[in-house]
Amino acid sequence: MNENKTTKSYFGKYLFEFLILFLAVTLGFFAENYRESLVERKTERMYLESLLDDLGQDTLKIDFSIQSKETKERYFDTLYTILYRSPKSWPTRKLYFISRFLLIIGKVFQGKELAFLFDPIKYKGRPYSMGEPDWDPPLIGTEKELDEYFYWASNEIFIERNLKVLLKKLRISAKELIRDITIELEKE
């Protein structure tokens, strides 16, 4: 009988040690998971803050691009209005000034006349040191090249307007994402 009691006490002791060991390993597992979740939350917060900063900078760039598109759109509208009239009534000084941002100017405008638009002494204090000429410089393009220029300008108006609409949608999405990230960061 005594032997049976001793076996039971050893069994009880081993069972108790097993349960203590099992409990220690389980608690260690939970503690490690908790520590990992804290690290993950900290990393997540760091990424969200970085994303928020990047989105803020990107939104500023989008706003600048929208303003640039609106300026370009005004230039194209003016250019389109001028080119729609008879070539004899074109104010070429305005055409030269507006066209300084455009790509196909070499077929229509004289390079030496365009160089005067960039005169840093004469136009000091104006944006990009450029100004409208004081005279009506001649156009060098043929009627066909001028017609191509008109066609190109009318297409560019369409493209600029569509790009502006896309940028405005992108800005709205970015601001919504900024709002959502800010709300998420405030929860913590």
The 8 nearest C-alpha neighbors of each residue, nearest first, counted from 0:
[[1, 3, 2, 4, 5, 6, 7, 8],
 [0, 2, 4, 3, 5, 6, 7, 8],
 [1, 3, 5, 0, 4, 6, 7, 8],
 [4, 2, 6, 0, 1, 5, 7, 8],
 [5, 3, 7, 1, 2, 6, 8, 0],
 [6, 4, 8, 2, 7, 3, 9, 1],
 [5, 7, 3, 9, 4, 8, 10, 2],
 [6, 8, 10, 4, 5, 9, 11, 3],
 [7, 9, 11, 5, 10, 6, 12, 4],
 [10, 8, 12, 6, 11, 7, 13, 5],
 [9, 11, 7, 13, 8, 12, 14, 6],
 [12, 10, 8, 14, 9, 13, 7, 15],
 [11, 13, 9, 15, 10, 14, 8, 16],
 [14, 12, 16, 10, 15, 11, 17, 9],
 [13, 15, 17, 11, 12, 16, 10, 18],
 [14, 16, 12, 18, 13, 17, 11, 19],
 [17, 15, 19, 13, 18, 14, 20, 12],
 [16, 18, 14, 20, 15, 19, 21, 13],
 [17, 19, 21, 15, 16, 20, 22, 14],
 [20, 18, 16, 22, 17, 21, 23, 15],
 [21, 19, 23, 17, 22, 18, 16, 24],
 [22, 20, 18, 24, 23, 19, 17, 25],
 [21, 23, 25, 19, 20, 24, 18, 26],
 [24, 22, 20, 26, 21, 25, 27, 19],
 [25, 23, 27, 21, 26, 22, 28, 20],
 [26, 24, 28, 22, 27, 23, 21, 29],
 [25, 27, 29, 23, 28, 24, 22, 30],
 [28, 26, 24, 30, 25, 29, 23, 31],
 [27, 29, 25, 31, 26, 30, 24, 32],
 [30, 28, 26, 32, 31, 27, 33, 25],
 [29, 31, 27, 33, 28, 32, 26, 34],
 [32, 30, 34, 28, 33, 29, 27, 35],
 [33, 31, 35, 29, 34, 30, 36, 28],
 [32, 34, 30, 36, 31, 35, 29, 37],
 [33, 35, 31, 37, 32, 36, 30, 38],
 [36, 34, 32, 38, 37, 33, 39, 31],
 [35, 37, 39, 33, 38, 34, 40, 32],
 [38, 36, 40, 34, 35, 39, 41, 33],
 [37, 39, 35, 41, 36, 40, 42, 34],
 [38, 40, 36, 42, 41, 37, 43, 35],
 [41, 39, 43, 37, 42, 38, 44, 36],
 [40, 42, 38, 44, 39, 43, 37, 45],
 [43, 41, 45, 39, 44, 40, 38, 46],
 [44, 42, 40, 46, 45, 41, 39, 47],
 [45, 43, 47, 41, 46, 42, 40, 48],
 [44, 46, 42, 48, 43, 47, 49, 41],
 [47, 45, 49, 43, 44, 48, 50, 42],
 [48, 46, 50, 44, 49, 45, 51, 43],
 [49, 47, 51, 45, 50, 46, 44, 52],
 [48, 50, 46, 52, 51, 47, 45, 53],
 [51, 49, 47, 53, 52, 48, 46, 54],
 [50, 52, 48, 54, 49, 53, 47, 177],
 [51, 53, 49, 55, 50, 54, 48, 56],
 [54, 52, 50, 56, 55, 51, 57, 49],
 [55, 53, 57, 51, 56, 52, 58, 50],
 [54, 56, 52, 58, 53, 57, 51, 59],
 [57, 55, 53, 59, 54, 58, 52, 60],
 [56, 58, 54, 60, 59, 55, 53, 61],
 [59, 57, 61, 55, 60, 56, 54, 62],
 [58, 60, 62, 56, 57, 61, 63, 55],
 [61, 59, 57, 63, 58, 62, 64, 56],
 [60, 62, 58, 64, 63, 59, 57, 65],
 [63, 61, 59, 65, 60, 64, 58, 66],
 [62, 64, 60, 66, 61, 65, 67, 59],
 [65, 63, 67, 61, 62, 66, 68, 60],
 [64, 66, 68, 62, 67, 63, 163, 61],
 [67, 65, 69, 63, 64, 68, 70, 62],
 [66, 68, 64, 70, 65, 69, 71, 63],
 [67, 69, 71, 65, 66, 70, 72, 64],
 [68, 70, 72, 66, 67, 71, 65, 73],
 [71, 69, 67, 73, 72, 68, 66, 74],
 [70, 72, 68, 74, 73, 69, 67, 75],
 [71, 73, 69, 75, 70, 74, 68, 76],
 [74, 72, 76, 70, 71, 75, 77, 69],
 [75, 73, 71, 77, 72, 76, 97, 78],
 [74, 76, 78, 72, 77, 73, 156, 79],
 [77, 75, 73, 79, 78, 74, 72, 80],
 [76, 78, 80, 74, 75, 79, 81, 73],
 [79, 77, 75, 81, 80, 76, 74, 82],
 [78, 80, 76, 82, 77, 81, 75, 83],
 [81, 79, 77, 83, 78, 82, 76, 84],
 [82, 80, 78, 79, 83, 84, 89, 77],
 [81, 83, 79, 84, 80, 78, 149, 86],
 [82, 84, 80, 81, 79, 85, 149, 86],
 [85, 83, 82, 81, 86, 88, 80, 89],
 [84, 86, 87, 88, 83, 89, 82, 81],
 [87, 85, 89, 88, 84, 82, 83, 81],
 [86, 88, 85, 89, 84, 90, 91, 82],
 [89, 87, 86, 85, 90, 84, 81, 91],
 [88, 90, 86, 91, 87, 81, 85, 84],
 [91, 89, 92, 93, 88, 94, 135, 81],
 [90, 92, 94, 135, 93, 89, 95, 136],
 [91, 93, 135, 95, 94, 90, 132, 131],
 [92, 94, 96, 91, 95, 90, 97, 131],
 [95, 93, 91, 97, 96, 92, 98, 90],
 [96, 94, 98, 92, 93, 97, 91, 99],
 [95, 97, 93, 131, 94, 98, 99, 92],
 [98, 96, 94, 99, 95, 74, 93, 100],
 [97, 99, 101, 95, 100, 96, 94, 104],
 [98, 100, 97, 101, 96, 95, 113, 104],
 [101, 99, 98, 102, 97, 71, 96, 104],
 [102, 100, 98, 99, 103, 104, 97, 152],
 [101, 103, 104, 100, 105, 98, 99, 106],
 [104, 102, 105, 101, 106, 148, 107, 98],
 [103, 105, 107, 106, 108, 102, 101, 98],
 [106, 104, 103, 107, 108, 109, 110, 102],
 [107, 105, 104, 140, 108, 103, 144, 139],
 [106, 108, 140, 139, 104, 105, 138, 145],
 [109, 107, 138, 104, 105, 139, 106, 110],
 [110, 108, 112, 111, 113, 139, 138, 107],
 [109, 111, 113, 112, 114, 108, 105, 104],
 [110, 112, 114, 113, 109, 115, 108, 116],
 [111, 113, 109, 110, 114, 115, 136, 116],
 [114, 112, 110, 115, 116, 111, 109, 95],
 [113, 115, 111, 116, 112, 117, 110, 118],
 [116, 114, 118, 117, 113, 112, 111, 132],
 [115, 117, 129, 114, 113, 130, 118, 131],
 [116, 118, 129, 115, 114, 119, 128, 130],
 [117, 119, 115, 121, 120, 116, 122, 129],
 [120, 118, 128, 123, 122, 121, 117, 129],
 [121, 119, 123, 118, 122, 128, 117, 124],
 [120, 122, 118, 119, 123, 128, 130, 129],
 [123, 121, 128, 119, 129, 120, 130, 125],
 [124, 122, 128, 119, 120, 125, 121, 129],
 [123, 125, 122, 128, 126, 127, 119, 129],
 [126, 124, 128, 123, 122, 129, 127, 130],
 [125, 127, 128, 129, 124, 130, 123, 122],
 [126, 128, 129, 125, 117, 124, 123, 119],
 [129, 127, 125, 122, 126, 119, 123, 117],
 [130, 128, 117, 116, 127, 122, 125, 126],
 [129, 131, 116, 122, 132, 96, 128, 125],
 [130, 132, 96, 92, 93, 116, 133, 129],
 [133, 131, 134, 92, 130, 116, 135, 115],
 [132, 134, 131, 135, 92, 130, 136, 93],
 [135, 133, 132, 136, 92, 91, 131, 90],
 [134, 136, 92, 91, 137, 90, 133, 132],
 [137, 135, 134, 91, 92, 112, 138, 95],
 [138, 136, 139, 135, 91, 108, 109, 112],
 [137, 139, 108, 107, 140, 136, 109, 91],
 [140, 138, 107, 108, 109, 137, 141, 106],
 [141, 139, 107, 144, 106, 138, 145, 142],
 [140, 142, 144, 143, 145, 139, 107, 146],
 [141, 143, 145, 144, 146, 140, 147, 86],
 [142, 144, 146, 141, 145, 147, 140, 148],
 [145, 143, 147, 141, 146, 140, 142, 148],
 [144, 146, 148, 142, 147, 143, 140, 141],
 [145, 147, 143, 149, 148, 144, 142, 150],
 [148, 146, 144, 150, 145, 149, 151, 143],
 [147, 149, 145, 151, 146, 150, 152, 144],
 [150, 148, 146, 152, 147, 151, 82, 145],
 [149, 151, 147, 153, 148, 152, 146, 154],
 [150, 152, 148, 154, 149, 153, 147, 155],
 [153, 151, 155, 149, 154, 150, 148, 156],
 [152, 154, 150, 156, 155, 151, 149, 79],
 [155, 153, 151, 157, 156, 152, 158, 150],
 [154, 156, 158, 152, 157, 153, 159, 151],
 [157, 155, 159, 153, 154, 158, 75, 72],
 [156, 158, 154, 160, 155, 159, 161, 153],
 [159, 157, 155, 161, 160, 156, 162, 154],
 [160, 158, 162, 156, 161, 157, 155, 68],
 [161, 159, 163, 157, 162, 158, 156, 164],
 [162, 160, 164, 158, 163, 159, 157, 165],
 [161, 163, 165, 159, 164, 160, 158, 166],
 [162, 164, 166, 160, 161, 165, 65, 68],
 [165, 163, 161, 167, 162, 166, 160, 168],
 [166, 164, 162, 168, 167, 163, 169, 161],
 [167, 165, 169, 163, 168, 164, 170, 162],
 [166, 168, 170, 164, 169, 165, 163, 171],
 [169, 167, 171, 165, 170, 166, 172, 164],
 [168, 170, 166, 172, 167, 171, 173, 165],
 [169, 171, 167, 173, 168, 172, 166, 174],
 [172, 170, 168, 174, 169, 173, 175, 167],
 [173, 171, 169, 175, 170, 174, 176, 168],
 [172, 174, 170, 176, 175, 171, 169, 177],
 [173, 175, 177, 171, 176, 172, 170, 178],
 [176, 174, 178, 172, 177, 173, 171, 179],
 [175, 177, 179, 173, 178, 174, 180, 172],
 [176, 178, 174, 180, 175, 179, 181, 51],
 [177, 179, 175, 181, 176, 180, 174, 182],
 [180, 178, 176, 182, 181, 177, 183, 175],
 [181, 179, 183, 177, 182, 178, 176, 184],
 [180, 182, 184, 178, 183, 179, 177, 185],
 [183, 181, 185, 179, 180, 184, 178, 186],
 [184, 182, 180, 186, 181, 185, 179, 187],
 [183, 185, 181, 186, 182, 187, 180, 44],
 [184, 186, 182, 187, 183, 181, 180, 179],
 [187, 185, 183, 184, 182, 181, 180, 44],
 [186, 185, 184, 183, 44, 40, 182, 41]]
